Amino acid sequence: VFMVPGSSMPPIAANWLEYHHSCARGWETPYTNNIDAFKDLVFDVMTRETIDLNG
């Protein structure tokens, strides 16, 4: 995924950071600036850790 420089991207869910497959390790590094841009716009964000697959 190529993003426009300075565009915002929400932070990664804590559960993903905890339980991701090792082959996905490090993918977020290129997007650090995008995540920081999001945090500059939205000061308090909560990621959704529980997803209801039946709903």
N, CA, C and O atoms as CSV, one atom per row, in Angstrom:
chain,resi,resn,atom,element,x,y,z
A,1,VAL,N,N,0.851,-1.166,0.000
A,1,VAL,CA,C,0.000,0.000,0.000
A,1,VAL,C,C,0.895,1.225,0.000
A,1,VAL,O,O,1.799,1.347,0.826
A,2,PHE,N,N,0.638,2.126,-0.927
A,2,PHE,CA,C,1.360,3.393,-0.976
A,2,PHE,C,C,0.398,4.493,-0.565
A,2,PHE,O,O,-0.694,4.624,-1.119
A,3,MET,N,N,0.814,5.274,0.405
A,3,MET,CA,C,-0.042,6.344,0.913
A,3,MET,C,C,0.576,7.689,0.569
A,3,MET,O,O,1.794,7.813,0.443
A,4,VAL,N,N,-0.271,8.686,0.419
A,4,VAL,CA,C,0.185,10.044,0.176
A,4,VAL,C,C,0.970,10.496,1.407
A,4,VAL,O,O,0.495,10.329,2.531
A,5,PRO,N,N,2.164,11.066,1.215
A,5,PRO,CA,C,2.936,11.529,2.367
A,5,PRO,C,C,2.116,12.473,3.243
A,5,PRO,O,O,1.469,13.395,2.745
A,6,GLY,N,N,2.151,12.235,4.536
A,6,GLY,CA,C,1.432,13.065,5.486
A,6,GLY,C,C,-0.019,12.678,5.700
A,6,GLY,O,O,-0.692,13.255,6.553
A,7,SER,N,N,-0.521,11.696,4.928
A,7,SER,CA,C,-1.906,11.268,5.142
A,7,SER,C,C,-1.994,10.492,6.447
A,7,SER,O,O,-1.012,9.916,6.914
A,8,SER,N,N,-3.176,10.487,7.018
A,8,SER,CA,C,-3.323,9.867,8.337
A,8,SER,C,C,-3.777,8.416,8.236
A,8,SER,O,O,-4.443,8.012,7.283
A,9,MET,N,N,-3.396,7.650,9.250
A,9,MET,CA,C,-3.739,6.227,9.338
A,9,MET,C,C,-3.939,5.908,10.816
A,9,MET,O,O,-3.063,6.208,11.628
A,10,PRO,N,N,-5.077,5.304,11.188
A,10,PRO,CA,C,-5.310,4.989,12.601
A,10,PRO,C,C,-4.256,4.023,13.147
A,10,PRO,O,O,-3.667,3.252,12.390
A,11,PRO,N,N,-4.021,4.067,14.454
A,11,PRO,CA,C,-3.064,3.148,15.063
A,11,PRO,C,C,-3.505,1.691,14.931
A,11,PRO,O,O,-4.676,1.397,14.688
A,12,ILE,N,N,-2.566,0.815,15.093
A,12,ILE,CA,C,-2.792,-0.622,14.982
A,12,ILE,C,C,-3.399,-1.135,16.286
A,12,ILE,O,O,-2.967,-0.743,17.370
A,13,ALA,N,N,-4.387,-2.001,16.183
A,13,ALA,CA,C,-5.046,-2.564,17.364
A,13,ALA,C,C,-4.042,-3.350,18.208
A,13,ALA,O,O,-3.198,-4.075,17.681
A,14,ALA,N,N,-4.150,-3.193,19.520
A,14,ALA,CA,C,-3.235,-3.860,20.446
A,14,ALA,C,C,-3.271,-5.378,20.287
A,14,ALA,O,O,-2.230,-6.030,20.372
A,15,ASN,N,N,-4.453,-5.948,20.058
A,15,ASN,CA,C,-4.529,-7.404,19.888
A,15,ASN,C,C,-3.768,-7.868,18.655
A,15,ASN,O,O,-3.175,-8.946,18.671
A,16,TRP,N,N,-3.773,-7.081,17.595
A,16,TRP,CA,C,-3.008,-7.470,16.410
A,16,TRP,C,C,-1.524,-7.483,16.743
A,16,TRP,O,O,-0.801,-8.402,16.358
A,17,LEU,N,N,-1.074,-6.454,17.464
A,17,LEU,CA,C,0.338,-6.407,17.842
A,17,LEU,C,C,0.722,-7.621,18.680
A,17,LEU,O,O,1.843,-8.120,18.588
A,18,GLU,N,N,-0.210,-8.086,19.490
A,18,GLU,CA,C,0.052,-9.228,20.374
A,18,GLU,C,C,0.011,-10.563,19.636
A,18,GLU,O,O,0.829,-11.441,19.910
A,19,TYR,N,N,-0.922,-10.728,18.710
A,19,TYR,CA,C,-1.199,-12.057,18.156
A,19,TYR,C,C,-0.924,-12.217,16.662
A,19,TYR,O,O,-1.328,-13.230,16.091
A,20,HIS,N,N,-0.269,-11.282,16.010
A,20,HIS,CA,C,-0.019,-11.401,14.573
A,20,HIS,C,C,0.966,-12.532,14.264
A,20,HIS,O,O,1.740,-12.955,15.122
A,21,HIS,N,N,0.917,-13.004,13.030
A,21,HIS,CA,C,1.852,-14.035,12.576
A,21,HIS,C,C,3.222,-13.388,12.392
A,21,HIS,O,O,3.307,-12.225,11.997
A,22,SER,N,N,4.266,-14.112,12.667
A,22,SER,CA,C,5.618,-13.552,12.607
A,22,SER,C,C,5.982,-13.019,11.219
A,22,SER,O,O,6.822,-12.126,11.109
A,23,CYS,N,N,5.368,-13.548,10.162
A,23,CYS,CA,C,5.690,-13.065,8.810
A,23,CYS,C,C,5.214,-11.625,8.593
A,23,CYS,O,O,5.670,-10.959,7.664
A,24,ALA,N,N,4.306,-11.143,9.439
A,24,ALA,CA,C,3.793,-9.777,9.305
A,24,ALA,C,C,4.583,-8.781,10.146
A,24,ALA,O,O,4.297,-7.584,10.119
A,25,ARG,N,N,5.556,-9.254,10.877
A,25,ARG,CA,C,6.334,-8.382,11.753
A,25,ARG,C,C,7.037,-7.293,10.938
A,25,ARG,O,O,7.649,-7.574,9.908
A,26,GLY,N,N,6.943,-6.083,11.400
A,26,GLY,CA,C,7.645,-4.968,10.781
A,26,GLY,C,C,6.868,-4.225,9.713
A,26,GLY,O,O,7.351,-3.215,9.202
A,27,TRP,N,N,5.673,-4.695,9.358
A,27,TRP,CA,C,4.930,-4.024,8.283
A,27,TRP,C,C,4.556,-2.596,8.641
A,27,TRP,O,O,4.429,-1.744,7.761
A,28,GLU,N,N,4.377,-2.332,9.930
A,28,GLU,CA,C,3.911,-1.003,10.326
A,28,GLU,C,C,5.001,0.056,10.259
A,28,GLU,O,O,4.694,1.249,10.243
A,29,THR,N,N,6.262,-0.348,10.220
A,29,THR,CA,C,7.368,0.610,10.246
A,29,THR,C,C,7.271,1.671,9.145
A,29,THR,O,O,7.460,2.851,9.441
A,30,PRO,N,N,6.986,1.304,7.884
A,30,PRO,CA,C,6.895,2.342,6.844
A,30,PRO,C,C,5.739,3.321,7.062
A,30,PRO,O,O,5.715,4.391,6.453
A,31,TYR,N,N,4.784,2.965,7.921
A,31,TYR,CA,C,3.601,3.791,8.125
A,31,TYR,C,C,3.641,4.585,9.425
A,31,TYR,O,O,2.634,5.177,9.814
A,32,THR,N,N,4.776,4.608,10.096
A,32,THR,CA,C,4.900,5.318,11.370
A,32,THR,C,C,4.514,6.785,11.228
A,32,THR,O,O,3.802,7.319,12.078
A,33,ASN,N,N,4.975,7.444,10.166
A,33,ASN,CA,C,4.637,8.861,9.970
A,33,ASN,C,C,3.142,9.050,9.746
A,33,ASN,O,O,2.573,10.046,10.193
A,34,ASN,N,N,2.495,8.101,9.055
A,34,ASN,CA,C,1.055,8.198,8.816
A,34,ASN,C,C,0.278,8.027,10.120
A,34,ASN,O,O,-0.710,8.723,10.353
A,35,ILE,N,N,0.723,7.105,10.965
A,35,ILE,CA,C,0.073,6.891,12.260
A,35,ILE,C,C,0.262,8.125,13.141
A,35,ILE,O,O,-0.664,8.544,13.835
A,36,ASP,N,N,1.458,8.703,13.113
A,36,ASP,CA,C,1.707,9.926,13.883
A,36,ASP,C,C,0.831,11.079,13.385
A,36,ASP,O,O,0.356,11.881,14.188
A,37,ALA,N,N,0.614,11.170,12.071
A,37,ALA,CA,C,-0.258,12.215,11.512
A,37,ALA,C,C,-1.681,12.046,12.026
A,37,ALA,O,O,-2.352,13.036,12.319
A,38,PHE,N,N,-2.148,10.811,12.140
A,38,PHE,CA,C,-3.484,10.547,12.681
A,38,PHE,C,C,-3.557,10.990,14.137
A,38,PHE,O,O,-4.520,11.637,14.550
A,39,LYS,N,N,-2.535,10.639,14.911
A,39,LYS,CA,C,-2.525,11.001,16.333
A,39,LYS,C,C,-2.474,12.515,16.527
A,39,LYS,O,O,-2.963,13.022,17.536
A,40,ASP,N,N,-1.884,13.248,15.568
A,40,ASP,CA,C,-1.881,14.709,15.645
A,40,ASP,C,C,-3.284,15.274,15.437
A,40,ASP,O,O,-3.614,16.328,15.980
A,41,LEU,N,N,-4.114,14.578,14.653
A,41,LEU,CA,C,-5.485,15.024,14.385
A,41,LEU,C,C,-6.462,14.566,15.462
A,41,LEU,O,O,-7.359,15.313,15.855
A,42,VAL,N,N,-6.285,13.338,15.935
A,42,VAL,CA,C,-7.195,12.720,16.901
A,42,VAL,C,C,-6.377,12.401,18.145
A,42,VAL,O,O,-5.512,11.526,18.118
A,43,PHE,N,N,-6.648,13.106,19.225
A,43,PHE,CA,C,-5.800,12.992,20.412
A,43,PHE,C,C,-6.117,11.787,21.277
A,43,PHE,O,O,-5.244,11.303,21.999
A,44,ASP,N,N,-7.335,11.295,21.221
A,44,ASP,CA,C,-7.726,10.170,22.067
A,44,ASP,C,C,-8.496,9.179,21.204
A,44,ASP,O,O,-9.642,9.428,20.830
A,45,VAL,N,N,-7.862,8.059,20.893
A,45,VAL,CA,C,-8.500,7.068,20.031
A,45,VAL,C,C,-8.458,5.712,20.716
A,45,VAL,O,O,-7.471,5.358,21.361
A,46,MET,N,N,-9.526,4.970,20.571
A,46,MET,CA,C,-9.576,3.624,21.126
A,46,MET,C,C,-9.822,2.668,19.966
A,46,MET,O,O,-10.784,2.827,19.214
A,47,THR,N,N,-8.950,1.675,19.827
A,47,THR,CA,C,-9.158,0.674,18.790
A,47,THR,C,C,-10.141,-0.365,19.285
A,47,THR,O,O,-10.218,-0.632,20.484
A,48,ARG,N,N,-10.875,-0.937,18.390
A,48,ARG,CA,C,-11.862,-1.950,18.755
A,48,ARG,C,C,-11.159,-3.297,18.843
A,48,ARG,O,O,-10.651,-3.799,17.840
A,49,GLU,N,N,-11.126,-3.878,20.023
A,49,GLU,CA,C,-10.414,-5.128,20.257
A,49,GLU,C,C,-11.303,-6.350,20.112
A,49,GLU,O,O,-10.798,-7.462,19.952
A,50,THR,N,N,-12.618,-6.167,20.164
A,50,THR,CA,C,-13.541,-7.290,20.067
A,50,THR,C,C,-14.420,-7.106,18.842
A,50,THR,O,O,-15.046,-6.061,18.668
A,51,ILE,N,N,-14.463,-8.114,18.005
A,51,ILE,CA,C,-15.285,-8.068,16.802
A,51,ILE,C,C,-16.282,-9.211,16.869
A,51,ILE,O,O,-15.894,-10.366,17.042
A,52,ASP,N,N,-17.562,-8.898,16.735
A,52,ASP,CA,C,-18.619,-9.904,16.760
A,52,ASP,C,C,-18.819,-10.435,15.347
A,52,ASP,O,O,-19.402,-9.754,14.504
A,53,LEU,N,N,-18.342,-11.643,15.085
A,53,LEU,CA,C,-18.456,-12.236,13.759
A,53,LEU,C,C,-19.861,-12.730,13.465
A,53,LEU,O,O,-20.182,-13.031,12.315
A,54,ASN,N,N,-20.705,-12.818,14.489
A,54,ASN,CA,C,-22.079,-13.283,14.303
A,54,ASN,C,C,-23.055,-12.133,14.077
A,54,ASN,O,O,-24.214,-12.365,13.734
A,55,GLY,N,N,-22.605,-10.917,14.262
A,55,GLY,CA,C,-23.504,-9.766,14.224
A,55,GLY,C,C,-23.663,-9.108,12.915
A,55,GLY,O,O,-24.403,-8.132,12.801
